[in-house]
Amino acid sequence: MEALEDESADLLALASGAFAGERDPWANAANAAALVYERLPDLNWAGFYFLRGGGLVVGPFQGRVACVRIPLGQGVCGTAATSRATLIVPDVHRFAGHIACDSASNSEIVVPLVDGDRLIGVLDVDSPRFDRFTPADARLLELLGERIVAASDWQVAGIDGY
């Protein structure tokens, strides 16, 4: 468990370093996606969807080509965005309404990004391994989400509500 805690602290420290002095949300999201994809094992996709035009639109990511738009309330991302709660899905094939952007994905975790009462979007991470994500992963990604929200100037991003 200590090694996992060290890796988590390392990822958060690297993210804080990447965000230092940078307010551009696209630059911060790009670096965050790269760090998650590089540092967490057994992933096939890591990235962001942002609230634009009344739905979620793909942002910076690492992995295969992604679904471009996801309606609020649909799929894992849309459900997490609407509920504003982190969702861990051990088997995406058993999630009602799952949107299969990559057929290799078997499990998923989605963390909503919220600034006060405003939904910004979601951090979405997929794995080809069933039951890949744990509560510790959820906490790590929630902390990363909090850091990117605080570090970025969302008014320049075209996010709904800003």
C-alpha positions as a Markdown table, in Angstrom:
| # | Residue | x | y | z |
|---|---|---|---|---|
| 1 | Met | 0.0 | 0.0 | 0.0 |
| 2 | Glu | 2.9 | 2.4 | 0.7 |
| 3 | Ala | 4.2 | 2.1 | -2.9 |
| 4 | Leu | 0.7 | 3.0 | -4.1 |
| 5 | Glu | 0.6 | 6.0 | -1.8 |
| 6 | Asp | 4.1 | 7.1 | -3.1 |
| 7 | Glu | 2.9 | 6.7 | -6.7 |
| 8 | Ser | -0.2 | 8.8 | -5.9 |
| 9 | Ala | 1.8 | 11.5 | -4.2 |
| 10 | Asp | 4.3 | 11.5 | -7.1 |
| 11 | Leu | 1.5 | 11.9 | -9.7 |
| 12 | Leu | 0.0 | 14.8 | -7.7 |
| 13 | Ala | 3.4 | 16.4 | -7.3 |
| 14 | Leu | 4.1 | 16.1 | -11.0 |
| 15 | Ala | 0.7 | 17.6 | -11.8 |
| 16 | Ser | 1.2 | 20.5 | -9.4 |
| 17 | Gly | 4.5 | 21.2 | -11.1 |
| 18 | Ala | 2.9 | 21.0 | -14.6 |
| 19 | Phe | 0.1 | 23.4 | -13.5 |
| 20 | Ala | 2.4 | 25.9 | -11.7 |
| 21 | Gly | 2.0 | 29.3 | -13.3 |
| 22 | Glu | -0.2 | 27.9 | -16.1 |
| 23 | Arg | -3.8 | 29.0 | -16.2 |
| 24 | Asp | -4.8 | 27.7 | -19.6 |
| 25 | Pro | -7.3 | 24.9 | -19.1 |
| 26 | Trp | -6.4 | 23.1 | -22.3 |
| 27 | Ala | -2.7 | 23.0 | -21.5 |
| 28 | Asn | -3.4 | 21.8 | -18.0 |
| 29 | Ala | -5.9 | 19.1 | -19.2 |
| 30 | Ala | -3.4 | 17.9 | -21.8 |
| 31 | Asn | -0.6 | 17.5 | -19.2 |
| 32 | Ala | -3.0 | 15.9 | -16.7 |
| 33 | Ala | -4.2 | 13.3 | -19.3 |
| 34 | Ala | -0.6 | 12.5 | -20.2 |
| 35 | Leu | 0.4 | 12.1 | -16.5 |
| 36 | Val | -2.5 | 9.8 | -15.7 |
| 37 | Tyr | -2.0 | 7.7 | -18.9 |
| 38 | Glu | 1.8 | 7.4 | -18.2 |
| 39 | Arg | 1.6 | 6.8 | -14.4 |
| 40 | Leu | -1.4 | 4.5 | -13.8 |
| 41 | Pro | -1.0 | 0.9 | -15.0 |
| 42 | Asp | -3.4 | -1.0 | -17.3 |
| 43 | Leu | -5.1 | 1.9 | -19.0 |
| 44 | Asn | -6.2 | 2.3 | -22.6 |
| 45 | Trp | -7.7 | 5.8 | -22.3 |
| 46 | Ala | -7.3 | 8.8 | -20.1 |
| 47 | Gly | -8.8 | 12.2 | -20.8 |
| 48 | Phe | -11.4 | 14.8 | -20.4 |
| 49 | Tyr | -14.9 | 15.7 | -21.6 |
| 50 | Phe | -16.0 | 19.3 | -21.1 |
| 51 | Leu | -19.5 | 20.8 | -20.8 |
| 52 | Arg | -20.0 | 22.8 | -24.0 |
| 53 | Gly | -23.2 | 23.4 | -26.0 |
| 54 | Gly | -25.3 | 21.6 | -23.4 |
| 55 | Gly | -23.4 | 18.3 | -23.6 |
| 56 | Leu | -20.0 | 16.8 | -23.0 |
| 57 | Val | -17.4 | 17.4 | -25.7 |
| 58 | Val | -14.0 | 15.5 | -25.9 |
| 59 | Gly | -11.0 | 17.5 | -24.7 |
| 60 | Pro | -7.4 | 16.5 | -24.3 |
| 61 | Phe | -6.8 | 12.8 | -23.9 |
| 62 | Gln | -4.3 | 9.9 | -24.4 |
| 63 | Gly | -5.4 | 6.7 | -26.1 |
| 64 | Arg | -7.5 | 5.7 | -29.1 |
| 65 | Val | -9.8 | 8.0 | -31.0 |
| 66 | Ala | -12.7 | 9.0 | -28.7 |
| 67 | Cys | -16.4 | 9.6 | -29.0 |
| 68 | Val | -16.7 | 13.3 | -29.6 |
| 69 | Arg | -20.0 | 14.2 | -27.9 |
| 70 | Ile | -21.7 | 12.5 | -25.0 |
| 71 | Pro | -25.2 | 13.7 | -23.9 |
| 72 | Leu | -25.6 | 14.6 | -20.2 |
| 73 | Gly | -27.2 | 11.6 | -18.4 |
| 74 | Gln | -26.0 | 9.1 | -21.0 |
| 75 | Gly | -23.2 | 6.5 | -20.6 |
| 76 | Val | -20.8 | 6.5 | -17.7 |
| 77 | Cys | -19.5 | 10.0 | -18.4 |
| 78 | Gly | -22.9 | 11.6 | -18.8 |
| 79 | Thr | -24.3 | 9.9 | -15.7 |
| 80 | Ala | -21.3 | 11.0 | -13.6 |
| 81 | Ala | -21.7 | 14.5 | -14.9 |
| 82 | Thr | -25.4 | 14.7 | -14.1 |
| 83 | Ser | -25.0 | 13.1 | -10.6 |
| 84 | Arg | -21.8 | 15.0 | -9.9 |
| 85 | Ala | -20.5 | 11.9 | -8.2 |
| 86 | Thr | -17.5 | 9.7 | -9.1 |
| 87 | Leu | -18.5 | 6.5 | -10.7 |
| 88 | Ile | -16.4 | 3.3 | -10.7 |
| 89 | Val | -17.7 | 0.7 | -13.1 |
| 90 | Pro | -16.0 | -2.7 | -12.7 |
| 91 | Asp | -17.5 | -4.0 | -16.0 |
| 92 | Val | -18.7 | -1.5 | -18.5 |
| 93 | His | -20.6 | -4.2 | -20.4 |
| 94 | Arg | -23.0 | -4.4 | -17.4 |
| 95 | Phe | -23.6 | -0.7 | -17.2 |
| 96 | Ala | -27.0 | 0.2 | -18.6 |
| 97 | Gly | -26.6 | 2.6 | -21.5 |
| 98 | His | -22.8 | 2.3 | -21.7 |
| 99 | Ile | -21.4 | 4.1 | -24.7 |
| 100 | Ala | -18.6 | 1.9 | -26.2 |
| 101 | Cys | -16.1 | 4.4 | -27.7 |
| 102 | Asp | -13.3 | 1.7 | -27.5 |
| 103 | Ser | -14.3 | -1.9 | -27.6 |
| 104 | Ala | -11.2 | -2.8 | -25.7 |
| 105 | Ser | -12.4 | -1.0 | -22.5 |
| 106 | Asn | -13.8 | -3.3 | -19.8 |
| 107 | Ser | -13.8 | -1.0 | -16.7 |
| 108 | Glu | -14.0 | 2.7 | -16.2 |
| 109 | Ile | -13.8 | 5.5 | -13.6 |
| 110 | Val | -15.3 | 9.0 | -14.2 |
| 111 | Val | -14.7 | 11.9 | -11.9 |
| 112 | Pro | -16.8 | 15.1 | -12.3 |
| 113 | Leu | -15.0 | 18.4 | -12.4 |
| 114 | Val | -17.0 | 21.0 | -10.5 |
| 115 | Asp | -16.2 | 24.6 | -9.6 |
| 116 | Gly | -18.5 | 25.7 | -6.8 |
| 117 | Asp | -21.9 | 24.9 | -8.2 |
| 118 | Arg | -20.8 | 24.8 | -11.9 |
| 119 | Leu | -20.1 | 21.6 | -13.8 |
| 120 | Ile | -17.0 | 21.9 | -15.9 |
| 121 | Gly | -16.8 | 18.4 | -17.3 |
| 122 | Val | -15.4 | 15.0 | -16.3 |
| 123 | Leu | -12.1 | 13.2 | -16.1 |
| 124 | Asp | -12.6 | 9.8 | -17.7 |
| 125 | Val | -10.2 | 6.8 | -17.4 |
| 126 | Asp | -10.7 | 3.4 | -19.1 |
| 127 | Ser | -9.0 | 0.1 | -18.7 |
| 128 | Pro | -9.0 | -3.1 | -20.7 |
| 129 | Arg | -8.9 | -5.0 | -17.3 |
| 130 | Phe | -12.1 | -5.8 | -15.6 |
| 131 | Asp | -12.5 | -4.4 | -12.0 |
| 132 | Arg | -9.3 | -2.2 | -12.5 |
| 133 | Phe | -10.3 | 0.8 | -10.4 |
| 134 | Thr | -10.4 | 1.1 | -6.6 |
| 135 | Pro | -11.5 | 3.7 | -4.1 |
| 136 | Ala | -7.9 | 4.7 | -3.8 |
| 137 | Asp | -7.8 | 5.5 | -7.6 |
| 138 | Ala | -11.1 | 7.4 | -7.1 |
| 139 | Arg | -9.5 | 9.6 | -4.4 |
| 140 | Leu | -6.3 | 10.1 | -6.4 |
| 141 | Leu | -8.3 | 11.2 | -9.5 |
| 142 | Glu | -10.6 | 13.4 | -7.4 |
| 143 | Leu | -7.6 | 15.2 | -5.9 |
| 144 | Leu | -6.2 | 15.6 | -9.4 |
| 145 | Gly | -9.5 | 17.0 | -10.6 |
| 146 | Glu | -9.6 | 19.5 | -7.7 |
| 147 | Arg | -6.1 | 20.6 | -8.7 |
| 148 | Ile | -6.9 | 21.2 | -12.3 |
| 149 | Val | -10.1 | 23.0 | -11.5 |
| 150 | Ala | -8.2 | 25.3 | -9.1 |
| 151 | Ala | -5.2 | 25.8 | -11.5 |
| 152 | Ser | -7.2 | 26.8 | -14.6 |
| 153 | Asp | -9.0 | 29.9 | -15.8 |
| 154 | Trp | -12.3 | 28.3 | -17.1 |
| 155 | Gln | -13.6 | 31.6 | -18.5 |
| 156 | Val | -11.2 | 31.2 | -21.5 |
| 157 | Ala | -12.3 | 27.7 | -22.2 |
| 158 | Gly | -15.8 | 28.2 | -23.6 |
| 159 | Ile | -17.3 | 26.0 | -20.9 |
| 160 | Asp | -21.1 | 26.4 | -20.4 |
| 161 | Gly | -21.9 | 28.7 | -17.5 |
| 162 | Tyr | -18.7 | 30.8 | -17.7 |
